[in-house]
Amino acid sequence: MATGNDLVTLALEHLGEPYVLGALAPKNDPRWQGPWDCAEFVSWCVYQVARKLYGCFDNQGDPALADAYTGYWARDANTLGKIISVNEAARIPGAAILRLGPKIGHIVLADGQGGTVEAHSSRTGVIRHTLSGRRWDLGILVPGIAYRPGNGPDNLTPPPLIFRLTRPYMQGEKVREIQRKLMERGFLQNGVDGLFGPQTFAAVLAFQRAEGLVTDGEVGPQTAAALGVSLS
């Protein structure tokens, strides 16, 4: 049976390969070396070690054309897979860890030591990274893969306040500062109202794409630093 460690070992062979948001990776091509996006990378690794599609629009379709997406990972986690806490997943090599979003999320493989292997962004490509200090929603164990806990930390360091699209909308002076920075760079056209609504979300997405950052529409430490905004 395929194991979570198999997933991590395979993923590590692809460090440094390129990232393109929306790229399609043929899941049945063992020689594929990118470009990747985050969901394509994790779904490709799953197919290569377990010979099954997961997190794709049609998990019964042609592996060469199967389209992976964080939203489909969330769907399959709720209907097919086992959902676990992020802290538990951080200690399990090969567990998937997912950040949900209103349009685009982000997904990584845990290395079992509190770190990740992930197709991160167009600026950095496939990298090792940390789980601490970042926002996550759930851990996922894929059926048909055997997992064993590693030696990761018991608890991850929580992220700072992250500005994102929520209901009700986040608001306040810090949102105004984010909006002003986006306007200065030509990404926001509708003025400063202090509400992190759909227009601000879309502007953040566009800014992140232009800067080669993780494209999730959220203003966390990296996006804030690129904008010149302090979150403290």
Residue, then its C-alpha position, 0 to 999 in steps of 0.5 A: m500500500a502507498t504511504g504518506n512517506d511515499l508522497v513526501t519522498l516524491a514531492l521532494e524530488h520536484l523542489g525548484e520546479p515552476y508554478v503557474l496558477g491554473a496549470l494542468a498536470p497530467k496525473n498519469d505522467p511520471r516524468w512531469q516536471g511542471p508547471w504546477d499549481c498547488a492542487e495539481f501538485v498534490s493531486w499528481c503526487v497522490y495519483q503517482v503513489a496510489r494510482k487514484l484521482y483525488g481532488c479533481f473535478d472528475n475523479q473517474g475521468d482521464p488522469a491526463l486531463a483531470d483538473a485539480y482544485t482546492g474546492y474539489w479537495a474540500r468536496d472530497a474531504n467531506t465525502l470521501g476522505k478523513i478530515i483531521s485537525v491541522n495540528e494533527a496533520a502537521r505531525i503526519p508525513g503526507a497529510a494534505i493541509l488545506r486553506l479554504g477561500p471564497k474563490i481560490g485556496h491553497i493546499v500543501l503536503a505536510d512533512g511530519q515535522g511541522g513543515t510542508v512541501e508545496a507548489h507555493s507561488s510563481r515567485t518561488g515554485v515548489i518549495r519546502h516551507t513551514l506550517s506555523g504562522r499561516r492560516w489553515d482550515l483542515g487536514i486531510l487523509v486520502p483513503g487508500i494511503a497508509y499514514r504514520p505520525g512523525n515527530g512534528p510539534d504538538n501545536l503550530t504557532p498561530p498566524p497573526l491577524i489576516f485580512r480576508l473576505t468574510r461575512p460580515y466584512m472585516q473593516g477598520e483603519k488597517v483595511r483602509e491602509i491596505q486599500r490605499k496601498l492597492m490604489e497607489r499601485g493601480f489595483l483598486q479603483n473603487g476608493v477607500d471605504g474601510l470594508f474588505g469586500p469583494q472589490t478589495f478581495a479581487a484587488v488583492l488577488a490581482f496584486q498577488r498574481a502580479e507579485g508572484l505571491v500565493t494567490d489566495g486573496e488574503v493579506g497575511p504577512q507576505t502580502a502585507a510586506a509586499l504592500g508595505v503594510s504592517l499587520s502588528 
